[in-house]
């Protein structure tokens, strides 16, 4: 899918030790108690664009006032219902997942396209569009919330190629076997 002149498509997730990417009610504020964009600056430096689901966009928008946001290049939101009031920092896409990935990859240039959001990531994984999965395992148990993958995702073979620890956070990187 990628060659040496282009970046990779990377599913980027923060996850509790018990496998949740968001807590009950889609809360994600617990993430910023452990992880900021400065924790692993090399990830931010390698990111040229982000493709985000609408739900993740809405949660992120509410949280950006508190956290200062996440500057990972051009932002694209895949949605069936673009908001009535445009966001000048975001491009809303209403196309299929392959076209959304292609559009966001062009904007990323030779850097990585980060995929954020459970549903968008699952769509990309189902279609074989993902090169890597990057997981930040945070030292917290949530007990309930949004799981790392939704039910019904077929098994996908992964190969661990990097493990880095910063404080209580462990970053795991996997190649996706296609």
VEXDREN-2710 file (C-alpha; in Angstrom, 1 decimal):
% VEXDREN-2710
k/r/px/py/pz
1/UNK/0.0/0.0/0.0
2/UNK/2.8/2.5/0.8
3/UNK/6.2/3.0/-0.7
4/UNK/9.3/4.7/0.5
5/UNK/8.2/8.1/-0.7
6/UNK/5.0/8.2/1.2
7/UNK/4.0/8.0/4.9
8/UNK/2.1/5.2/6.4
9/UNK/-1.5/4.8/7.5
10/UNK/-1.3/4.5/11.3
11/UNK/-4.2/3.7/13.7
12/UNK/-3.3/5.8/16.7
13/UNK/-4.9/4.8/20.1
14/UNK/-4.5/5.6/23.7
15/UNK/-5.9/2.6/25.7
16/UNK/-6.5/1.7/29.4
17/UNK/-4.8/-1.4/30.6
18/UNK/-8.2/-3.2/30.4
19/UNK/-8.7/-2.4/26.7
20/UNK/-10.8/0.8/26.6
21/UNK/-10.1/3.8/24.4
22/UNK/-12.8/5.9/26.0
23/UNK/-14.6/5.6/29.3
24/UNK/-18.3/5.5/30.0
25/UNK/-20.1/8.2/28.1
26/UNK/-17.2/8.4/25.7
27/UNK/-15.1/10.3/28.3
28/UNK/-11.4/10.7/27.3
29/UNK/-10.2/13.3/29.8
30/UNK/-8.3/10.5/31.7
31/UNK/-5.9/10.3/28.8
32/UNK/-4.5/13.7/29.4
33/UNK/-3.6/12.8/33.0
34/UNK/-1.0/10.5/31.5
35/UNK/-0.3/11.5/27.9
36/UNK/0.4/14.8/26.0
37/UNK/1.7/15.6/22.6
38/UNK/5.1/16.1/24.3
39/UNK/5.3/12.5/25.7
40/UNK/6.3/11.0/22.3
41/UNK/7.2/14.0/20.1
42/UNK/8.5/11.8/17.3
43/UNK/5.0/10.7/16.6
44/UNK/3.8/14.3/16.2
45/UNK/6.8/15.1/14.0
46/UNK/6.0/12.1/11.7
47/UNK/2.3/13.0/11.4
48/UNK/1.1/15.0/8.3
49/UNK/-2.6/14.6/8.6
50/UNK/-5.4/13.0/10.7
51/UNK/-8.6/11.2/9.7
52/UNK/-11.1/11.3/12.5
53/UNK/-14.6/9.9/13.0
54/UNK/-17.3/12.4/13.8
55/UNK/-17.8/11.1/17.4
56/UNK/-14.1/11.4/18.1
57/UNK/-14.1/14.9/16.6
58/UNK/-16.9/16.1/18.9
59/UNK/-15.2/14.7/22.0
60/UNK/-11.9/16.2/20.9
61/UNK/-13.5/19.6/20.3
62/UNK/-14.9/19.6/23.8
63/UNK/-11.5/18.6/25.3
64/UNK/-9.3/20.9/23.1
65/UNK/-10.1/23.9/25.3
66/UNK/-8.7/22.1/28.3
67/UNK/-5.7/20.3/26.7
68/UNK/-4.6/22.9/24.1
69/UNK/-5.5/20.5/21.3
70/UNK/-3.6/18.0/19.2
71/UNK/-1.6/19.5/16.3
72/UNK/-1.1/16.6/13.9
73/UNK/-1.4/18.4/10.6
74/UNK/-4.5/18.7/8.4
75/UNK/-7.6/17.3/10.0
76/UNK/-10.3/15.4/8.1
77/UNK/-13.5/14.3/9.7
78/UNK/-15.4/11.4/8.0
79/UNK/-19.2/11.9/8.7
80/UNK/-22.6/11.4/7.3
81/UNK/-23.7/14.7/8.7
82/UNK/-21.3/17.7/8.4
83/UNK/-22.1/20.4/11.0
84/UNK/-24.2/23.3/10.1
85/UNK/-21.4/25.7/11.2
86/UNK/-18.1/24.9/9.4
87/UNK/-14.9/24.5/11.4
88/UNK/-12.1/26.4/9.6
89/UNK/-9.5/24.0/11.0
90/UNK/-11.2/20.8/9.6
91/UNK/-12.3/19.4/6.3
92/UNK/-15.5/17.3/6.6
93/UNK/-15.7/14.4/4.2
94/UNK/-18.9/12.5/3.3
95/UNK/-17.3/9.9/0.9
96/UNK/-16.5/6.3/1.4
97/UNK/-13.5/5.2/3.6
98/UNK/-11.1/4.5/0.7
99/UNK/-11.7/8.0/-0.8
100/UNK/-11.4/9.6/2.7
101/UNK/-8.0/7.8/3.3
102/UNK/-6.7/8.7/-0.2
103/UNK/-7.7/12.4/0.3
104/UNK/-6.1/12.6/3.8
105/UNK/-3.0/10.8/2.6
106/UNK/-2.5/13.4/-0.2
107/UNK/-2.6/16.1/2.5
108/UNK/-0.1/14.2/4.7
109/UNK/2.4/14.3/1.9
110/UNK/5.4/12.1/2.8
111/UNK/4.4/12.0/6.5
112/UNK/2.0/9.6/8.2
113/UNK/-1.8/9.7/8.2
114/UNK/-3.0/9.1/11.7
115/UNK/-6.4/7.4/12.0
116/UNK/-8.3/8.3/15.2
117/UNK/-11.7/7.0/16.3
118/UNK/-13.0/3.5/16.8
119/UNK/-15.4/3.3/13.9
120/UNK/-13.1/4.9/11.3
121/UNK/-10.2/2.7/12.4
122/UNK/-12.3/-0.4/12.2
123/UNK/-13.5/0.5/8.7
124/UNK/-9.8/1.0/7.7
125/UNK/-8.7/-2.3/9.2
126/UNK/-11.6/-4.2/7.5
127/UNK/-10.6/-2.8/4.1
128/UNK/-6.8/-3.5/4.6
129/UNK/-5.9/0.2/4.5
130/UNK/-3.8/0.2/7.7
131/UNK/0.0/-0.2/7.7
132/UNK/0.6/0.2/11.5
133/UNK/-1.1/0.3/14.8
134/UNK/0.3/2.5/17.5
135/UNK/-1.0/2.0/21.0
136/UNK/-0.3/4.0/24.1
137/UNK/-1.1/1.7/27.1
138/UNK/-1.9/4.0/30.0
139/UNK/-1.7/3.0/33.7
140/UNK/-5.4/3.0/34.5
141/UNK/-8.3/0.5/34.6
142/UNK/-11.6/2.0/33.4
143/UNK/-13.9/-1.0/33.8
144/UNK/-16.2/0.0/31.1
145/UNK/-16.4/2.2/28.0
146/UNK/-15.5/2.0/24.3
147/UNK/-13.4/-1.0/23.5
148/UNK/-10.2/-0.9/21.4
149/UNK/-12.1/-2.6/18.5
150/UNK/-15.8/-2.9/17.9
151/UNK/-17.4/-6.4/17.9
152/UNK/-17.4/-8.2/14.6
153/UNK/-13.9/-7.3/13.5
154/UNK/-12.2/-10.3/11.9
155/UNK/-8.8/-11.4/13.4
156/UNK/-5.9/-9.4/12.1
157/UNK/-2.3/-10.6/12.5
158/UNK/0.1/-8.0/13.9
159/UNK/3.9/-7.9/14.4
160/UNK/5.3/-6.0/17.3
161/UNK/8.3/-3.9/16.1
162/UNK/8.7/-1.3/18.8
163/UNK/8.2/-0.8/22.5
164/UNK/9.0/2.5/24.3
165/UNK/8.2/3.6/27.8
166/UNK/7.9/7.2/29.0
167/UNK/6.9/7.5/32.6
168/UNK/3.9/5.2/33.2
169/UNK/3.0/5.1/29.5
170/UNK/4.1/2.3/27.2
171/UNK/3.9/2.9/23.4
172/UNK/3.6/-0.3/21.4
173/UNK/3.9/-0.3/17.6
174/UNK/2.7/-3.1/15.3
175/UNK/3.0/-3.8/11.6
176/UNK/-0.4/-5.0/10.2
177/UNK/-0.1/-8.1/8.1
178/UNK/-2.2/-7.8/5.0
END
